[in-house]
Amino acid sequence: METATNGWEEGRRPPSRFAEGLRRNLPGYLFLSPWLIGFFCLTLGPALGSLYLSFTDYDLLSAPRFAGVSNYVHMATADPNFGAAMKVTFLYVALSVPLKLAFALAVAMMLNRGMRGLPVYRAIFYLPSLLGASVAIAVLWRQLFAADGLVNDLLWVFGIEGPSWISNPNYSLYTLVILSVWQFGSPMIIFLAGLRQIPADMYEAASIDGASKRRQFVKITLPLLTPVIFFNLVIQTIDAFKAFTPAFIVSGGSGGPINSTLFYTLYLYQEAFGYFRMGYASALAWVLVAIIAGFTALSFLSTKYWVHYDD
């Protein structure tokens, strides 16, 4: 009489589905282990730690003291700088993202005409996206728009006396918007790839029907490019909300005159490393996460009204 069932000795339980799957997929998990370790130890772990700290009073010098939702209540009711930072950040996002995407699309359409030396122009236009977020460019930008900077020197040639763009609260934010628009290279490359996917015979048929260039752009280019526009919109909006280096360097870390360049991330940095209010800074960070998640969710929900896919 046989004493084994399905290859296993009688009295021993066969391995569970989880154990069997783990045995089969072990090589894959080993190859993924560097990413998994980084995700759990450097991303998920600190994120959960900051979520806990957002409900505490913590100053780096003493143990965290649980404070409930007092950080969030103070943020919403008794912190004027929170409202100022929100106003500046939303204005920056509302100005920089549409202008950057419009400029990137215009340059992409120009490059899509098949000019000679296209790879060289493409690399030149993409270069600001690689350098724009660096400290060196922010320092250079501060010098350009200073009272005695190159911008005012050029205006003086035409008899115009320019203001101190950085120290004037009426203009300081717009200098950072210009810096953001100057970094149009990344969305431009993506727009150019999307334009290359539009069939040329559609434009030929529209030309035969007598459609003008403007009508072809409105009726063919924009509808077929909406998936790419949507992708660039989401990515650039998230990046705009996270902008920090230009505001920190250009304003000297103070948020500019009358908080005119007090970005949300800059205010978070001041609370965390200027005043050592780590619990409150963690609460600010999670509010920013909620804002970005909300905007991203609304963007995805709106796609059924304006984004056109192949089907």
C-alpha positions in Angstrom: 0.0 0.0 0.0 1.4 3.4 -1.0 2.3 5.7 1.9 2.4 9.0 -0.1 -0.2 11.2 -1.6 0.6 13.4 -4.6 4.3 13.0 -3.9 4.1 13.9 -0.2 4.6 11.5 2.7 1.5 10.7 4.6 1.1 13.0 7.6 2.9 16.0 6.0 0.8 18.9 4.7 1.5 20.1 1.1 3.0 23.6 0.9 0.5 26.5 0.9 -0.2 28.4 -2.3 1.7 31.4 -0.8 4.8 29.3 0.0 4.8 27.7 -3.4 4.4 31.1 -5.2 7.2 32.5 -3.0 9.5 29.6 -4.0 8.8 30.0 -7.7 9.2 33.8 -7.6 12.2 34.0 -5.3 14.7 34.9 -8.0 12.5 37.8 -9.1 12.2 39.1 -5.5 16.0 38.9 -5.2 16.5 41.0 -8.3 13.8 43.5 -6.9 15.3 43.6 -3.5 17.4 46.8 -4.0 14.2 48.7 -5.0 12.1 47.1 -2.3 14.7 47.9 0.4 14.9 51.5 -0.9 11.1 51.8 -1.1 10.3 50.5 2.4 13.4 52.0 4.2 13.8 55.3 2.4 10.2 56.1 1.1 7.4 54.3 2.9 9.0 54.2 6.3 9.9 57.9 6.5 6.5 58.8 5.1 4.7 56.9 7.8 7.0 58.3 10.4 6.2 61.9 9.2 2.5 61.0 9.3 2.9 60.1 13.0 4.9 63.2 13.7 2.2 65.4 12.1 0.0 64.5 15.2 2.8 65.4 17.7 4.7 68.3 19.1 8.3 67.6 18.1 11.3 69.9 18.1 14.2 67.5 17.4 15.5 68.1 21.0 12.9 66.3 23.0 10.7 63.2 22.5 7.6 63.7 20.4 4.5 64.6 22.5 1.2 63.5 21.0 -0.9 66.5 20.2 -3.8 65.1 18.2 -5.0 67.3 15.4 -3.8 70.5 17.0 -1.2 71.1 14.2 -3.9 70.9 11.5 -6.3 73.1 13.5 -3.6 75.7 14.1 -2.7 75.6 10.4 -6.3 76.3 9.3 -7.3 78.9 12.0 -4.3 80.7 13.4 -1.4 80.6 10.9 -1.4 83.6 8.6 1.8 82.4 6.8 0.0 79.2 5.8 -2.6 81.3 3.9 0.1 83.4 2.3 2.1 80.4 1.2 -1.0 78.8 -0.3 -1.8 81.9 -2.2 1.7 82.3 -3.6 1.9 78.7 -4.6 -1.4 78.5 -6.3 -0.7 81.7 -8.2 2.6 80.3 -9.3 1.1 77.0 -10.4 -1.7 78.8 -12.3 0.7 81.0 -14.1 3.7 78.8 -14.7 2.1 75.6 -15.8 -0.1 76.9 -18.7 2.6 79.3 -19.9 5.3 76.5 -19.9 3.0 74.1 -21.8 2.0 76.7 -24.3 5.6 77.7 -25.0 6.7 74.1 -25.1 4.0 73.2 -27.7 4.8 76.2 -29.8 8.5 75.2 -30.0 7.6 71.6 -30.6 5.4 72.5 -33.6 8.3 74.7 -34.9 10.7 71.8 -34.6 8.2 69.4 -36.1 8.5 71.1 -39.5 11.6 69.0 -40.3 14.3 71.7 -40.1 17.9 70.8 -40.6 20.0 70.1 -37.5 16.9 69.0 -35.5 18.8 66.9 -33.0 21.1 69.9 -32.2 18.1 72.2 -31.6 16.3 69.6 -29.6 19.3 69.2 -27.3 19.7 72.9 -26.9 16.1 73.5 -26.0 16.1 70.5 -23.6 19.2 71.8 -21.8 17.4 74.3 -19.5 15.2 71.5 -18.1 18.4 69.8 -16.9 20.0 72.9 -15.4 17.0 75.0 -14.4 16.4 73.5 -11.0 20.1 73.8 -9.9 21.4 76.2 -7.4 23.8 77.8 -9.9 21.0 78.7 -12.3 19.0 80.2 -9.4 22.0 82.3 -8.4 22.4 83.4 -12.0 18.7 84.3 -12.2 19.0 86.4 -9.1 21.9 88.3 -10.6 20.0 88.8 -13.9 17.0 90.4 -12.2 18.8 92.4 -9.5 18.6 96.2 -9.5 22.0 96.4 -11.3 21.5 93.2 -13.3 21.6 92.4 -17.0 17.9 92.8 -17.5 17.9 96.4 -16.3 21.0 97.1 -18.3 19.2 96.1 -21.4 16.2 98.2 -20.5 18.4 101.2 -19.9 19.6 100.9 -23.5 16.0 101.8 -24.6 15.7 104.5 -22.0 13.7 102.4 -19.5 14.7 102.4 -15.8 13.8 99.0 -14.5 12.9 98.2 -10.9 14.7 95.8 -8.6 12.7 92.8 -9.8 13.8 90.5 -6.9 13.1 92.9 -4.0 9.9 94.4 -5.4 6.8 92.4 -4.2 4.9 93.4 -7.4 7.4 91.6 -9.7 9.4 89.1 -7.6 7.0 86.1 -8.2 6.9 86.7 -11.9 10.7 86.3 -12.2 10.3 82.8 -10.8 7.5 82.2 -13.3 9.8 83.2 -16.1 12.4 80.8 -14.8 9.9 78.0 -14.8 8.8 78.7 -18.3 12.4 78.8 -19.4 12.6 75.1 -18.4 10.2 74.1 -21.1 12.5 71.4 -22.6 11.0 68.4 -21.0 7.4 68.9 -22.0 8.6 70.1 -25.4 10.3 66.8 -26.1 7.1 64.9 -25.2 5.0 67.2 -27.3 7.4 66.7 -30.3 7.0 62.9 -29.9 3.2 63.3 -29.8 3.2 65.4 -32.9 5.3 62.8 -34.8 2.5 60.3 -34.2 -0.2 62.3 -35.9 -0.7 60.9 -39.5 0.4 63.4 -42.2 -2.5 62.3 -44.5 -5.0 63.9 -42.1 -3.4 67.3 -42.7 -3.3 66.7 -46.4 -7.0 65.8 -46.5 -7.8 68.9 -44.5 -5.8 71.1 -46.9 -7.7 69.6 -49.8 -10.9 70.5 -48.1 -9.7 74.1 -47.7 -9.1 74.1 -44.0 -6.7 76.8 -42.8 -3.6 76.1 -40.7 -5.5 77.5 -37.7 -8.5 75.3 -38.3 -6.2 72.2 -38.7 -4.5 73.0 -35.4 -7.9 73.3 -33.6 -9.6 70.4 -35.2 -6.7 67.9 -35.8 -3.6 68.7 -33.8 -5.2 69.6 -30.4 -7.7 66.7 -30.2 -5.1 64.1 -31.2 -2.6 65.6 -28.8 -4.8 65.7 -25.8 -3.4 62.5 -24.2 0.1 64.1 -24.3 -1.3 67.4 -23.0 -2.9 65.6 -20.2 0.4 63.8 -19.3 2.4 67.0 -19.4 -0.3 68.8 -17.4 -0.2 66.3 -14.5 3.6 66.1 -14.4 4.2 69.9 -14.6 1.5 70.6 -12.0 3.1 68.3 -9.5 6.5 69.7 -10.2 5.2 73.3 -9.8 3.7 72.4 -6.4 7.0 71.0 -5.3 9.2 73.9 -6.5 11.7 74.9 -3.8 15.2 75.7 -5.0 14.5 78.9 -7.1 12.4 80.5 -4.3 14.9 79.6 -1.7 17.9 81.0 -3.5 16.3 84.0 -5.2 14.6 85.2 -2.0 17.6 84.2 0.2 15.4 81.7 2.1 13.2 84.4 3.5 10.2 84.2 1.1 10.9 87.5 -0.5 9.5 91.0 0.3 6.1 90.7 2.1 6.1 86.9 1.6 5.7 87.5 -2.2 7.8 84.4 -3.0 6.9 82.3 0.1 6.3 79.0 -1.7 4.6 76.3 0.3 7.7 74.1 0.2 9.8 77.1 1.4 7.5 77.7 4.3 7.6 74.0 5.2 11.4 74.2 5.2 11.4 77.3 7.4 9.1 75.6 10.0 11.2 72.4 10.0 14.8 73.6 9.8 14.4 77.3 10.8 12.2 76.9 13.9 12.6 73.1 14.5 8.8 72.6 14.6 9.1 69.2 13.0 5.6 68.1 14.0 4.0 71.1 12.4 6.2 70.8 9.3 5.1 67.2 8.9 1.5 68.3 9.0 2.3 70.9 6.3 3.9 68.1 4.2 0.9 65.9 4.4 -1.4 68.8 3.5 0.7 69.3 0.4 0.4 65.6 -0.4 -3.3 65.9 -0.1 -3.4 68.9 -2.4 -1.3 67.3 -5.1 -3.4 64.1 -4.8 -6.6 66.1 -5.1 -5.4 68.0 -8.2 -4.2 64.7 -9.8 -7.5 63.0 -9.1 -9.5 65.9 -10.5 -7.3 65.8 -13.6 -8.0 62.2 -14.1 -11.7 62.6 -13.5 -11.9 65.4 -16.1 -10.2 63.4 -18.9 -13.6 62.0 -20.1 -14.6 65.5 -21.1 -11.6 66.6 -23.1 -9.0 63.9 -23.6 -9.5 61.9 -26.8 -7.9 58.5 -27.2 -7.8 56.3 -30.4 -11.0 54.6 -29.5 
